[in-house]
Amino acid sequence: MELSLPACLTGTPQGLVSLVGLRDYPQIMEHFRAENRSLDRVPLHFMPEDKLEWPQLKAKRSNYEWFIPKGILKRNWMTKHLWQIPSVVVIFMELDWSGPNFLEKKAECASRVQSVRSTLAGRATKLAVVLIQNAAANPVDEGVATEKAASVCSECELSARSLFVLPVKDDNLSGYILRLETAFYELSQNYYHQEIRGIKAHRDHLNKTTHLYLFVRHQFKAGFLNELKRDFHAAYKHYGQAYSLLMEVRATDTNIMEVKTVAGFISYKICKLGFRLNLPRDAISQFRKHMDIFQQKVGMEALVFEHKGWQSKQSEYFADVFKEAIMNGLPAIQTQHPGLYYQQAAQFAIGRREVAEELCSNLAAYPQPDPLASKDSLEFYGQRPWRPGKVALEAPDMDIENTGIQALLHHEKEQVQHSEIIIALLEKSIEQFSVYKSPRSQSHLRVTMAEELKSAQRYKESLDLLHEVMNHYRAEGWRPLLDAVLSLAVKCAFLLADVSEYVRLSLDLASVESAVGEDEKARIMQNVANILEENHPKVPAAEPGLTSKAERAAVGEATRKWAERLAKAGELDPIVVDLGQNPSAIQCKTLFVSSSCKADERVTFEVFVLNGGPAPLPLSKVDVITSNSNYKLNWSGFELVEPKRTFEKRFSFLPQEEDVNRSVQVKKVNMTIGHPVNSLQVVLSCAKSVKVKKENPFLANFIIPPKPKVVMPLSGDEVDGANFAIDLIEEVSTVHIKQRDPLVSMKLDYTSPVMVGEWFQIKILLHNHEVDSKAQGLEVFAALVEAHDPLIADTTRLTFDPKANDQEDLKTPSTDDKTFQDPLIKRLGDLNVDGQDSISLYVKASTTGFRGVTITTKYSVSVGDPLANCQSQISETLKLETIEPFQLDYSIQSIRMNTIKKVFTDETFLLCPQVKSITHHGIAILDSNVDIRPPMQLFNPTPSQLSQTNLYHHSIGQELYPLIVRRENLLSGLDVQELVVGKYTLKWCREGNEAQPHLASTTSFELPTVPVHLSSIFVSCDHPAFGRARSPFTLTYNLFNRTEKVQEYTLTIETSEAFMMSGNKQLSLKVFPMRTHSLSYILYPLVAGDNVTLPTLRLSSARVAQVQDANEVLDRLLPKTIVILPKTRVEEGSKAVDGVDSGEAFFDHVDVVSVKNGPFVMGAKLKAAS
């Protein structure tokens, strides 16, 4: 019985090329080996051949008139064309064009070609010759090579297209071999094309009346040869025609197996090529049509299992082809994928097993002689070994036919492992359903697979598989399906004699939520009660449904194992049964009296155990396991819980210190059932968890009725005059332990907001109001709320001792820093009753924003009887705003106090920093300084002008610093350079903290850059500090040339109406390098005033190369006005004092100095006239 497809059919056909003469050239043969060939190479199979032995060519039939075919498809034909008859024979010969024995080698080559041609015996196999040459060692002229190649072709009777040259010493050997392969491929295609034409030529000699088998055979051969030719469209067409012709064959009981076998071959080829040609719909349609056609063509009733097996194999092979197509890029969907066909194959295999069990139940001895002895030597596929080549409507000998059927039945019963076949198919199907996300189908297939594993007596594997299914059905609420799976699992646990699994599954199946009947529940619980009986435990009764012959034998073996284990029940350790959170006939619920409790109060909770079975439950121990293993909560004794009644036990404990502000949860309740002496004890482990209700958003708009509850009464005790049920108890398995109410008060004293850079003080005041105990181990904790945020943690510091952190620098914000600040701890020791204490916390921030600071005070007191330490804590979180204390503004001024945008070398200018307080706190300025960066420098040392000054909201403090940039200090000779001024620093503290130097803060401001220009000319003016009306004074202009070139100017004076002037008003002058030229004028003031306009000096350059505008320098450096005092008018008859004017008398003690360029301070001591 041939159900599997032969390897020659399932593989991808490739043209066969024989290579002759490569024994001495392994390096060339390596390139042709299949394991060294990539997928992009031509599809040929190369085989070394040295014996020159091929199958003999049959004599061609000239007339088919009296020929009757004995079968459809010969077994050796595909193998012969794949592995034995080459399409091309390639002869390799070493022959150089310039070799000394060229003629001898040529004759040898011709002899070898003739020898190969004779062994082929008239076959159309193509011949080719490859001349192996050392082209690099023996180069020849191209014309000579062409002439000698023609002579070789003539000698060997070959066409020029069949002669090739292979230079073995060339570096590009692989490239030459690729070209050879392409040429061989063309020759191979020509061969298969001729073979196909020869097969088609037989068509004219055939008729469908007597030669229908040959029509099918020839179309199949044409399709197969087209595959070898790589013409898949033509192959697909010929296979389709072969299938259509096969359907015209009359199927009888004698030839039905041969027809189905060949039909399976052809349908497999059609489906495989359909997927390859991107015709998946046609392939699927072909398979469905194929299965529909042969669904009712069963054959003999005694061999129905054979038909089922054939259907299973057909579905499996189609699924394999479908899967291969998907791996090659064909898309599949959830409703059409290989898993469906693997599942179909498994269903046919299950039908095969069922039919085989029925037909093979009563068999006689195996017939002799063996009717199947020649099954491996048959000439045609699908024929019976006891009547090979017999084509008739009825069996020629019914006795021999019946003997052969009996041999097939024996073979089916003894050698076919049905369960292994079914399990393998189901595994493949489950794998595919998993890929295409079909969990429900996977669960259904797992149940089917578990049943097969049970039939194969692999109970442990079946039980493990069912666990996954039970979890899925339980999660989705499929209770009827879950009960069916539980029933199967109980059978496996019974046959396995696994006490733990049997008890757990039985309790689950007999639970209140189970949909099985009450009689069934009573039977299940009675089996559990039999196991737990005192002194003489009983073996549980066999599960119903185990009625087959194999199952009855397995029940007997399981009963023996149960008896052995229960006989030693008193000596065994308690068997642990993990109920998890699944329903059970024995239910357990925990109920805390209160959902929360304080640390100095006892926690009380109750445990309820319900016996939902029909027999009394012997309960001997209850252990409660909580999240804190230090609590020892257990009860030992013996209690016989009546059916449908509840056992109740109350526990209490005092919370431990580590559970304060945490939840204590009941993790598990272990209930030991069984009699204490001479009985099997079973520990039922019931897990508890915090239930979180999950809302389904898709069901928000639907009204779903509640599930009906089966109410079971508790004990006979009444609560408020009414019996209540365990299902009405809302289970509370978690209690939150709150801290004891603290009686120590904490007060925080601070003045916000916080200023950037300061040590902000928070004063913590503690007062103990405890009545009976002092506060022990008083600790104060301080931590940043945003300690996990590097942008906050890196820029904020907390400390109880700012002196120790005074030199610590705050980091700039960085998101790469993974280290966080730990909370600060300050231990204060004990605080007596009504005692007080205080401590200061300091906060320092380097950036603005909000900071959250949590301050916690912890302590413990002795409470209870006996005394126990109980911890209390007070916590308060502050949200502190951090602001900048100052706003800095600055300006650059000339010595004339005019704001300027640029400065010049060797000219003094003024830096004017202006500090504005933007906080409501009073700020004490302790010191200030400016750090000037070279080449800029201070003109002279200048002390702080804001030291010992207090700033209030919106008050402004201003300083002046004279600066200069000397030309010789510049590093670059550019005319304009951007120079950084430096840094301005303030040392300050909050008003009132001047006496605490460790609280002083330092704030630095980076000063901006200033453009510095090279100065080519400098001008100064010498004149008195003030003048007097109608009193002349001298005005001198000094021009200094700072360049290394002579400067030529034309000087003009624009007069002023306020003065009469003596001196040159227009003049041409030269100023030599690094020299000074002075001009003096006598001015006679005509009017008095505090801003009398002076005459204006103007210079025009006589040289174009002088780039700096001289008038711009004059406007910047020279004064424009002067103070002129009025002349004093004395009364008539009076005389001037000492012969001088009264004005002179008034200012005789005034120190008058000439004003020159540079910082100055005008000092005058005024003295009243006597």
KABELFEN-V442149 format. One record per backbone hydrogen bond with DSSP energy under -0.5 kcal/mol. NH is the residue of the N-H (numbers start at 1). CO is the residue of the C=O. Records with the same first field share a line. If there is no record, write none. Layout:
NH = CO  CO
This chain:
3 = 1
9 = 6
10 = 6
11 = 7
13 = 11
15 = 43
17 = 45
18 = 88
19 = 47
20 = 18  90
25 = 22
28 = 25
29 = 25
30 = 26
31 = 28
32 = 28  29
33 = 29  30
36 = 33
37 = 34
41 = 38
44 = 42
45 = 15
46 = 44
47 = 17
49 = 19
54 = 52
67 = 64
69 = 67  210
75 = 379
77 = 74
80 = 76
81 = 77
82 = 78
83 = 79
84 = 79  80
85 = 80
86 = 84
87 = 16
88 = 16
89 = 126
90 = 18  88
91 = 89  128
92 = 20  90
93 = 91  130
95 = 93  132
99 = 96
102 = 99
105 = 101
106 = 102
107 = 103
108 = 104
109 = 105
110 = 106
111 = 107
112 = 108
113 = 109
114 = 110
115 = 111
116 = 112
117 = 113
118 = 114
119 = 115
120 = 116
121 = 118
122 = 117
123 = 120
126 = 87
128 = 89
129 = 162
130 = 91
131 = 129  164
132 = 93  130
133 = 131  166
135 = 133
138 = 134
145 = 141
146 = 142
147 = 143
148 = 144
149 = 145
150 = 146
151 = 147
152 = 148
153 = 149
154 = 150
155 = 151
156 = 152
157 = 153
158 = 153
162 = 159
163 = 160
164 = 129
166 = 131
167 = 165
168 = 133  166
169 = 133
170 = 167
173 = 170
176 = 172
177 = 173
178 = 174
179 = 175
180 = 176
181 = 177
182 = 178
183 = 179
184 = 180
185 = 181
186 = 182
187 = 183
188 = 184
189 = 185
190 = 186
191 = 187
192 = 188
193 = 189
194 = 190
195 = 191
196 = 192
197 = 193
198 = 194
199 = 195
200 = 196
201 = 197
202 = 199
203 = 200
204 = 201
205 = 202
206 = 203
211 = 207
215 = 211
216 = 212
217 = 213
218 = 214
219 = 215
220 = 216
221 = 217
222 = 218
223 = 219
224 = 220
225 = 221
226 = 222
227 = 223
228 = 224
229 = 225
230 = 226  227
231 = 226
232 = 230
235 = 231
236 = 232
237 = 233
238 = 234
239 = 235
240 = 236
241 = 237
242 = 238
243 = 239
244 = 240
245 = 241
246 = 242
247 = 243
248 = 245
249 = 246
251 = 249
252 = 250
256 = 252
259 = 255
260 = 256
261 = 257
262 = 258
263 = 259
264 = 260
265 = 261
266 = 262
267 = 263
268 = 264
269 = 265
270 = 266
271 = 267
272 = 268
273 = 269
274 = 270
275 = 271
276 = 272
277 = 273
278 = 275
279 = 274
283 = 279
284 = 280
285 = 281
286 = 282
287 = 283
288 = 284
289 = 285
290 = 286
291 = 287
292 = 288
293 = 289
294 = 290
295 = 292
298 = 296
303 = 300
304 = 301
306 = 303
307 = 303
308 = 304
309 = 305
310 = 306
311 = 307
312 = 308
313 = 309
314 = 310
315 = 311
316 = 312
317 = 313
318 = 314
319 = 315
320 = 316
321 = 317
322 = 318
323 = 319
324 = 320
325 = 321
326 = 322
327 = 323
328 = 324
329 = 326
330 = 325
333 = 336
336 = 333
340 = 337
341 = 337  338
342 = 338
343 = 339
344 = 340
345 = 341
346 = 342
347 = 343
348 = 344
349 = 345
350 = 346
351 = 347
352 = 348
353 = 349
354 = 350
355 = 351
356 = 352
357 = 353
358 = 354
359 = 355
360 = 356
361 = 358
363 = 361
373 = 370
375 = 372
377 = 374
378 = 375
381 = 73
383 = 380
387 = 384
388 = 385
390 = 387
391 = 389
392 = 390
401 = 397
402 = 398
403 = 399
404 = 400
405 = 401
406 = 402
407 = 403
408 = 404
409 = 405
410 = 406
411 = 407
412 = 408
413 = 409
414 = 410
415 = 411
416 = 411  412
417 = 415
418 = 416
421 = 417
422 = 418
423 = 419
424 = 420
425 = 421
426 = 422
427 = 423
428 = 424
429 = 425
430 = 426
431 = 427
432 = 428
433 = 429
434 = 430
435 = 431
436 = 432
437 = 434
438 = 433
442 = 438
443 = 439
444 = 440
445 = 441
446 = 442
447 = 443
448 = 444
449 = 445
450 = 446
451 = 447
452 = 448
453 = 449
454 = 450
455 = 451
456 = 452
457 = 454
458 = 453
459 = 457
462 = 458
463 = 459
464 = 460
465 = 461
466 = 462
467 = 463
468 = 464
469 = 465
470 = 466
471 = 467
472 = 468
473 = 469
474 = 470
475 = 471
476 = 472
477 = 473
478 = 473
479 = 477
482 = 478
483 = 479
484 = 480
485 = 481
486 = 482
487 = 483
488 = 484
489 = 485
490 = 486
491 = 487
492 = 488
493 = 489
494 = 490
495 = 491
496 = 492
497 = 493  494
498 = 493
499 = 497
502 = 498
503 = 499
504 = 500
505 = 501
506 = 502
507 = 503
508 = 504
509 = 505
510 = 506
511 = 508
512 = 584
514 = 511
521 = 517
522 = 518
523 = 519
524 = 520
525 = 521
526 = 522
527 = 523
528 = 524
529 = 525
530 = 526
531 = 527
532 = 528
533 = 530
535 = 678
536 = 534
538 = 530
546 = 543
547 = 545
552 = 548
553 = 549
554 = 550
555 = 551
556 = 552
557 = 553
558 = 554
559 = 555
560 = 556
561 = 557
562 = 558
563 = 559
564 = 560
565 = 561
566 = 562
567 = 563
568 = 564  565
569 = 566
571 = 568
572 = 568  569
575 = 681
576 = 574
577 = 683
578 = 576
579 = 577  685
580 = 685
582 = 579
585 = 507
587 = 585  610
589 = 608
591 = 606
592 = 732
593 = 604
597 = 736
599 = 738
601 = 598
603 = 653
605 = 651
606 = 591
607 = 649
608 = 589
609 = 647
610 = 587
611 = 645
612 = 585  610
617 = 641
618 = 616
619 = 617  639
620 = 618  672
621 = 672
622 = 635
623 = 670
624 = 633
625 = 623  668
626 = 624
627 = 665
629 = 627
631 = 628
632 = 630
633 = 624  631
634 = 632
635 = 622
637 = 620
639 = 619
641 = 617  639
642 = 640
644 = 611
645 = 611  642
647 = 609
649 = 607
651 = 605
653 = 603
655 = 601  653
659 = 656
660 = 657
661 = 737
662 = 659  737
664 = 735
665 = 663
666 = 733
667 = 625  665
668 = 625
669 = 686
670 = 623
671 = 669  684
672 = 621  670
673 = 671  682
674 = 618
675 = 532
682 = 673
683 = 575
684 = 671  682
685 = 577  683
686 = 669  684
687 = 580  685
688 = 667
691 = 689
693 = 691
695 = 693
697 = 695
699 = 696
700 = 697
702 = 699
704 = 702
705 = 703
711 = 709
712 = 710
714 = 724
719 = 722
720 = 718
722 = 719
726 = 712
728 = 725
729 = 726
730 = 728
731 = 729
732 = 590
735 = 664
736 = 595
737 = 662  735
738 = 597  736
740 = 871
745 = 743  767
747 = 765
749 = 747  763
750 = 748
752 = 750
754 = 881
756 = 883
757 = 845
758 = 755
759 = 999
760 = 758  843
762 = 841
763 = 749
764 = 762  839
765 = 747  763
766 = 837
767 = 745
768 = 835
769 = 743  767
775 = 831
776 = 774  860
778 = 829
779 = 858
780 = 826
781 = 856
782 = 824
783 = 854
785 = 852
787 = 784
789 = 786
790 = 788
792 = 789
793 = 789
794 = 790
795 = 792
796 = 793
797 = 844
799 = 842
804 = 801
805 = 801
806 = 803
808 = 805
811 = 794
818 = 816
824 = 782
826 = 780
828 = 778  826
829 = 778
831 = 775
834 = 768
835 = 832
837 = 766
839 = 764
841 = 762
842 = 799
843 = 760
844 = 797
846 = 795
849 = 882
851 = 880
853 = 851  878
854 = 783
855 = 853  876
856 = 781  854
857 = 874
858 = 779
859 = 872
860 = 776
861 = 870
863 = 861  868
868 = 863
870 = 861
872 = 859
874 = 857
876 = 855
878 = 853
880 = 851  878
882 = 849
883 = 754
887 = 916
889 = 914
891 = 912
893 = 910
894 = 898
895 = 908
897 = 894
900 = 892
903 = 1011
905 = 1013
906 = 965
907 = 904
909 = 963
910 = 893
911 = 961
912 = 891  910
913 = 911
914 = 889
915 = 957
916 = 887
917 = 955
918 = 885
919 = 885
923 = 951
924 = 989
925 = 923  949
926 = 924  987
927 = 987
929 = 985
931 = 983
932 = 930
933 = 981
936 = 933
937 = 964
939 = 962
940 = 962
948 = 925
949 = 925  946
951 = 923
954 = 917
955 = 952
957 = 915
959 = 913
961 = 911
963 = 909
964 = 937
966 = 935  964
969 = 966
970 = 967
977 = 1012
979 = 977  1010
981 = 1008
983 = 931
984 = 1005
985 = 929  983
986 = 1003
987 = 927
988 = 986  1001
989 = 924
991 = 922
993 = 990
996 = 993
997 = 995
999 = 996
1000 = 997
1001 = 988
1003 = 986
1005 = 984
1007 = 982
1010 = 979
1011 = 901
1012 = 977
1013 = 903
1014 = 975
1018 = 1040
1020 = 1038
1022 = 1036
1023 = 1021
1027 = 1123
1028 = 1031
1029 = 1125
1030 = 1085
1031 = 1028
1033 = 1083
1035 = 1081
1036 = 1022
1037 = 1079
1038 = 1020
1039 = 1037  1077
1040 = 1018  1038
1041 = 1075
1042 = 1016  1040
1043 = 1016
1047 = 1071
1049 = 1069
1050 = 1100
1051 = 1049  1067
1052 = 1098
1053 = 1065
1054 = 1096
1055 = 1053
1059 = 1056
1060 = 1084
1062 = 1082
1067 = 1051
1069 = 1049
1071 = 1047
1072 = 1070
1074 = 1041  1043
1075 = 1072
1077 = 1039
1079 = 1037
1081 = 1035
1082 = 1062
1083 = 1033  1081
1084 = 1060
1085 = 1083
1086 = 1058
1087 = 1058
1089 = 1124
1092 = 1122
1093 = 1091
1094 = 1120
1096 = 1054
1098 = 1052
1100 = 1050
1102 = 1048
1106 = 1103
1107 = 1105
1110 = 1108
1113 = 1109
1114 = 1110
1115 = 1111
1116 = 1112
1117 = 1113
1118 = 1114
1122 = 1092
1123 = 1025
1124 = 1089  1122
1125 = 1027  1123
1130 = 1128
1134 = 1131
1139 = 1136
1140 = 1137
1144 = 1141
1145 = 1141
1146 = 1142
1147 = 1143
1148 = 1145
1150 = 1147
1151 = 1149
1152 = 1150
1153 = 1151
1155 = 1023
1156 = 1154
1163 = 1161
1166 = 1164
